[in-house]
Amino acid sequence: MAGISGEITRKRSICIGTITRNRPLMLQNLLKSYAHMRVPEGTRIHFLIVENNDQATLQDVVAAFCRQVPQCSVRYEIEPRLGIAFVRNRVLECAIDAGDDLLTFADDDETVEIDWLVQLLAERDAYDLDIVGSPVRLAPPAPDATLWQKMIWSGMELANRKSEAKYLSKRNSGQMHRIRIATGSWMGNLAFFRRTGVRFDNGLALAGGEDWRLWADASKLGAKTGWTPQAIAYETVPQDRLTFAYQYRRSRDISTIEMRAKLRKRRIITLLRLPGSLVGRILSVCLYLIAVPFTKGRTLVKAASRLGSIVGLLRACFGKESSHYQRVSGA
């Protein structure tokens, strides 16, 4: 496209980053949604798929995707070091080395709306953001899900909707910078990461929480961060996650990660506040259980999650670490 000066305007380059491990069927669904995705004007996109494995297993999946997007380049890499932060950093470094302007992430158990990329970029440009996130909603449960599993899904979906509403309220009140941005639906301005050297924390290994840590580290260095309700992704919840045990473990591991971070920064103050936090959480578990008959069982999910968070706090105090991503759910 010719500019006023007669020079050709350079298209911005967007790297669509995907990390994956042992979920080829879910990955195919994500890639299919990418193939149908609208490309913003004035941009060129290419895809980077990094498998967290010691050997390549997705050649056929990637080859099929290449045929779906003949107009785009597709790069497939292996990251043998097991850990979600390692593989995210591999994508980030590849995008920086390739000279890309922007990088996105969506998880391999998700699909994206047709205008997902357009909306992320529009929000980034409107506020000149360094990091922007958006909602990840739950896809409906599988048709063969049991009534018990559907009840658990309903509790998860209720919590998810409340979280999205809270983020929207912060956005509308001018507090976008206070929304913690996760990489389930994420865009980053690579100029910021080149300039500051901010990366995902490899020390978290299999723990998870590397995206929230990155957001916090970037914010301290002056990153402008935001959130848009318009760029929608959908998470598929495998049936093995539709259990109270999984909800307990997930909350336990997240709580462990967050508590360990607080203990590293302000150990004395954190330990002094611990008894009050424990009492508050124990009371909330009791209230959620009392509410079960009035919520058709949906608050059982909250009770399991809050119980997990209590155990996570205590585990962190005794030096335990999270290994949430040691086991992969889904296919």
C-alpha positions in Angstrom: 0.0 0.0 0.0 1.5 3.3 -1.1 1.8 6.0 1.5 1.7 9.8 0.9 5.4 9.9 0.4 5.2 7.1 -2.2 7.0 4.7 0.1 5.5 1.3 0.7 4.0 0.9 4.2 5.5 -2.0 6.0 3.0 -4.5 7.3 3.2 -5.4 11.0 4.2 -8.9 11.6 2.2 -11.0 14.2 3.4 -14.3 15.5 0.6 -16.6 16.5 2.3 -18.7 19.2 1.1 -22.0 20.3 2.6 -24.3 22.9 1.4 -27.8 23.3 2.0 -31.1 25.0 0.3 -34.5 24.5 -3.0 -33.0 23.3 -3.1 -33.5 19.5 -6.9 -33.6 19.2 -7.4 -30.4 21.1 -4.5 -28.8 19.2 -6.2 -29.6 15.9 -9.4 -27.8 17.1 -7.4 -24.7 18.0 -5.5 -24.7 14.7 -8.8 -25.2 12.8 -10.2 -22.0 14.5 -7.0 -20.2 13.5 -7.5 -21.2 9.9 -10.9 -19.5 9.9 -9.7 -16.4 11.8 -9.8 -13.0 10.2 -6.5 -11.3 9.6 -6.3 -7.6 10.6 -5.7 -5.2 7.8 -2.1 -4.1 7.4 -0.6 -7.2 9.0 1.0 -10.4 8.1 0.8 -13.4 10.4 2.8 -16.5 10.7 2.3 -19.5 13.1 4.8 -20.9 15.5 4.0 -24.2 17.2 6.3 -25.4 19.9 5.8 -28.9 21.3 7.1 -29.5 24.9 8.5 -32.9 24.3 11.9 -34.6 23.7 10.9 -35.7 20.2 8.5 -34.5 17.5 5.1 -36.2 17.5 2.9 -33.7 15.6 4.3 -33.8 12.1 1.0 -34.9 10.6 -1.1 -32.4 12.6 1.2 -29.5 11.5 1.3 -30.7 7.9 -2.5 -30.7 7.8 -2.6 -27.2 9.2 -0.1 -26.0 6.6 -2.6 -27.1 4.0 -5.3 -25.1 5.7 -3.3 -21.9 5.7 -1.3 -21.9 2.5 -1.0 -18.1 2.6 0.9 -18.2 5.9 4.2 -19.6 7.1 4.1 -22.3 9.8 7.1 -23.1 11.9 7.2 -26.2 14.2 9.8 -26.5 17.0 10.6 -28.8 19.9 11.4 -27.7 23.4 12.8 -30.7 25.3 13.0 -29.0 28.7 9.8 -30.0 30.5 8.0 -27.0 31.9 5.5 -24.5 30.6 7.7 -21.5 31.2 10.5 -23.0 29.2 8.3 -23.5 26.2 6.6 -20.1 26.4 10.1 -18.5 26.5 11.1 -20.5 23.5 8.1 -19.0 21.6 8.9 -15.5 22.8 12.6 -15.8 21.8 11.7 -17.2 18.4 9.3 -14.3 17.7 11.9 -11.7 18.8 14.6 -13.3 16.7 12.3 -13.4 13.7 11.8 -9.6 14.0 8.1 -9.8 14.7 6.2 -6.9 16.1 3.5 -8.7 18.1 3.0 -12.1 19.7 -0.2 -13.8 20.7 -0.9 -16.9 22.8 -4.0 -19.1 23.2 -3.9 -22.4 24.9 -4.0 -25.8 23.1 -7.3 -26.7 24.8 -9.0 -23.6 23.4 -10.6 -22.3 20.2 -10.9 -18.6 19.2 -13.7 -16.6 17.7 -13.3 -15.5 14.0 -12.5 -11.9 15.0 -10.3 -12.8 18.0 -7.1 -11.4 16.5 -8.8 -8.4 15.1 -10.2 -7.4 18.4 -7.0 -8.0 20.4 -5.1 -5.8 17.9 -7.7 -3.1 18.0 -7.5 -2.9 21.8 -3.7 -2.9 21.7 -3.6 -0.1 19.2 -6.4 2.0 20.9 -4.5 2.2 24.1 -0.9 1.6 22.9 -0.7 -1.5 25.2 2.3 -3.7 25.8 0.2 -6.6 27.0 -3.5 -7.1 26.4 -5.7 -10.0 27.4 -9.3 -11.1 26.9 -11.9 -13.5 28.2 -11.6 -17.3 28.0 -15.1 -18.7 28.4 -16.0 -22.3 28.9 -17.2 -24.3 25.9 -20.3 -26.4 26.6 -19.6 -29.8 28.2 -19.6 -32.9 26.0 -23.0 -34.4 25.2 -22.1 -37.6 27.0 -21.2 -35.8 30.2 -23.0 -37.1 33.3 -25.4 -35.0 35.4 -22.7 -34.8 38.0 -20.2 -33.6 35.6 -22.6 -31.0 34.2 -23.2 -29.8 37.7 -19.5 -29.3 38.2 -19.2 -27.6 34.8 -22.1 -25.3 35.8 -20.2 -24.3 39.0 -17.0 -23.6 37.0 -18.9 -21.6 34.4 -20.6 -19.5 37.1 -17.2 -18.7 38.7 -15.8 -17.9 35.2 -18.6 -15.5 34.4 -18.2 -13.7 37.7 -14.5 -13.3 37.0 -15.2 -11.9 33.6 -17.7 -9.4 35.0 -15.2 -8.3 37.6 -12.6 -7.7 34.9 -15.2 -5.7 32.8 -16.0 -3.6 35.8 -12.3 -2.7 36.3 -12.0 -1.9 32.7 -15.0 0.4 32.7 -13.8 2.2 35.8 -10.3 2.9 34.3 -8.5 0.2 36.2 -7.4 -2.0 33.3 -3.9 -1.9 34.7 -5.0 -3.9 37.7 -6.4 -6.8 35.7 -4.0 -9.8 35.9 -3.4 -11.0 32.3 -3.1 -14.7 31.7 -1.8 -16.2 28.4 -5.0 -18.1 27.7 -5.9 -15.2 25.4 -2.9 -12.8 25.2 -1.1 -10.3 22.9 2.3 -8.8 23.6 4.1 -5.9 22.1 7.6 -7.4 21.3 9.3 -4.0 21.4 8.7 -3.9 25.1 10.2 -7.4 25.7 13.2 -6.5 23.5 13.8 -3.4 25.5 13.3 -4.7 29.0 14.4 -8.4 28.6 11.3 -9.5 30.6 10.7 -13.2 30.3 8.6 -16.0 31.8 10.1 -17.3 35.0 11.8 -20.7 34.2 12.1 -21.3 37.9 8.4 -22.1 38.0 9.1 -25.2 35.9 5.9 -27.3 36.1 4.2 -25.2 38.6 2.3 -22.8 36.3 1.5 -19.2 37.1 4.3 -18.1 34.8 1.9 -15.8 32.9 0.7 -13.9 36.0 4.3 -13.6 37.1 5.3 -12.1 33.7 2.4 -9.6 33.9 3.6 -8.5 37.4 7.2 -8.2 36.4 6.3 -6.3 33.2 4.0 -3.9 35.2 6.8 -3.1 37.6 8.9 -2.0 34.6 6.2 0.3 33.3 4.3 -1.9 30.9 0.9 -0.6 29.8 -1.5 -3.5 30.2 -5.2 -3.9 29.4 -8.1 -6.2 28.7 -10.8 -6.3 26.1 -14.2 -8.1 26.4 -14.4 -8.4 22.6 -11.7 -11.0 21.8 -13.3 -14.3 22.9 -11.6 -17.7 23.3 -13.3 -20.8 24.4 -11.7 -23.5 26.7 -12.7 -27.1 26.3 -13.0 -28.7 29.7 -12.1 -32.4 29.5 -14.2 -34.8 31.5 -11.3 -35.7 33.8 -11.3 -32.0 35.0 -15.0 -32.2 35.8 -14.3 -33.6 39.3 -14.1 -32.1 42.7 -10.6 -33.6 43.0 -9.3 -31.6 40.0 -10.9 -28.4 41.2 -9.3 -29.0 44.6 -5.8 -29.7 43.1 -5.9 -26.8 40.7 -6.8 -24.3 43.4 -4.2 -25.9 45.8 -1.5 -25.5 43.2 -2.4 -21.9 42.3 -2.5 -21.0 46.0 0.9 -22.6 46.6 2.5 -20.6 43.7 1.1 -17.3 44.9 1.9 -17.9 48.5 5.5 -18.9 47.7 5.9 -15.7 45.8 4.6 -13.6 48.7 6.9 -15.4 51.2 9.9 -14.6 49.0 9.0 -10.9 48.9 7.7 -10.2 52.4 8.0 -13.3 54.6 7.3 -11.8 58.0 4.2 -9.8 56.9 2.8 -12.7 54.9 3.1 -15.1 57.9 1.5 -12.6 60.2 -1.5 -12.3 57.8 -1.8 -16.0 57.4 -4.0 -16.9 60.4 -6.6 -14.3 59.3 -6.5 -15.6 55.7 -7.0 -19.2 56.8 -9.9 -18.3 59.1 -11.6 -16.3 56.3 -11.2 -19.2 53.8 -12.5 -21.8 56.3 -15.6 -19.7 56.9 -16.2 -19.3 53.2 -16.0 -23.1 52.8 -18.7 -23.5 55.4 -20.9 -20.9 53.7 -20.5 -22.5 50.3 -21.5 -25.9 51.8 -24.5 -24.3 53.5 -25.6 -22.8 50.2 -25.4 -26.1 48.3 -29.2 -26.8 48.6 -30.0 -23.3 47.3 -27.6 -23.3 44.3 -28.3 -26.8 42.9 -24.9 -28.0 44.1 -22.9 -25.3 42.2 -21.3 -23.9 45.3 -19.7 -27.4 45.9 -17.2 -26.4 43.2 -16.3 -23.2 45.2 -16.1 -25.2 48.4 -13.6 -27.7 46.8 -11.6 -24.8 45.3 -11.4 -22.9 48.5 -10.4 -26.0 50.5 -7.6 -26.5 48.0 -6.5 -22.9 48.5 -6.3 -23.5 52.2 -4.1 -26.5 51.8 -2.0 -24.6 49.2 -1.2 -21.9 51.7 0.0 -24.4 54.2 2.0 -26.4 51.7 3.8 -23.2 50.6 4.7 -22.4 54.3 6.3 -25.9 54.5 8.4 -25.4 51.4 6.3 -27.5 49.0 6.1 -26.6 45.3 3.4 -27.0 42.7 3.8 -29.5 39.9 0.4 -28.8 38.4 1.5 -29.3 34.8 3.2 -32.7 35.5 0.0 -34.4 34.4 -1.8 -33.4 31.2 -5.6 -33.6 31.0 -7.4 -33.9 27.7 -6.4 -35.5 24.4 
